[in-house]
């Protein structure tokens, strides 16, 4: 097989022959006159033939060089059309986003209308998945995943890490004194299978109580149990935000602890929709940076709980 010269050298020949000027060819290709001259000399050396002759103020291609340049131009036009069609299809096809269910149900709803009004939200198909979607077999372009960011073979970008803090119902707090972290050692605790209290107490040089009672695997069930007054739950700020905003749950302490996990946007490296994915990632990261977090506000003490709130919450424990 004949080894083709470098593509840029062929482009330099085509542009120089069309303009009959190295300078104007360089301007079109965003390089210097000298760079075009160097590429032409390289081609002449590889092809073993002279390609241009100076005639007055122009660089005139030889008849053979002109025929070659026209063929190169025809194929460049074909390549340009193919690439344009490829890019247009990437813009036209939906961007399929697989979203962690708790991100979709707790963090995204308040921001969904803003996303859909932004160019980053154009032509999205949002899928809520409780499993890690496969980019090859599940027809997914990008995923919002929860974890430590250690997925192999994909591009990934951190949106935000989560924060943990104790929460309980207003009625529960009215019955239990929780003024400092050590008070939790005497309070009924609700446990989560993947976010144990061992993520909390050692940060304050306190022993972790042995789990007793029910252990929940689902964060929403954990919060429901806390809202019913069954005890204090160690909550994720992303998941508990609506409950704190509504007053269904309250924070008895100002203290927080970092989680080992967070939310990441993840995509396949070889995707043709990378430009759109980057725009979506930028938008989500900006929203995460600008948005108020659930634990940014003040805590609630027993004295802050109005009797009417306690009475209303009493039915929930």
C-alpha angles and dihedrals in degrees: 000000000000112000110233119227117248113292094236091055089054090049089051090053093049094048094044092049092048095048096032085220134094090205096055091043089054091050091052092049095039095242135108129272087249092055091054091047090051092051091049092050089049091052092047089053094049095043095040094227139097112253106183138032125195112242112178107302095345137081102226118201118228115247090256092048091049092054091048091048092052091052090049090050092051092053093044088055089052092048091048091052092048093049091046091052090048092052092045091053090051089054095043099048117080118261102234111213122191109205131196106247096236092048088051095047101038113024106026105050095073090051101037098096091050090049094051090049092053124081088240088064097051117126097358127161108202119202124184110215130179090197132059104268119227112234092211105041103027099053093240124147101188137005137208103215135183118221146070097307097250101127112139126229099017140094111249136182127189116239097181142323118238129242126217128216138158118263134180141166120280090242091052091050091051089060100041129057109229109163100136135023093259089062088071090070089071096041127088107261128205115215134216121205096224101030105045125182087254085084088062117033100051089059087066096041091252129131118254111241116235112258113260131174124011123000116203126208095190121069095212092052088049091055092046089055090050091048089054089057098250093134146291118317128201099233136196111235093226094053100039098047097098091048092052092046092053094044092241087124132021138199112242093189138042091219121105136178130210117251123229089230141055143165120284135183109227132186143167114269096226097051119133089215096066094121092057092043091052089051091051091047091051091051095048092046091051092050090049091050095046100039124095114249122229093245096048093091128076123281123247122241129199089259091056094059111098115220089239090058092049090049092049092047095045091087088061094050 
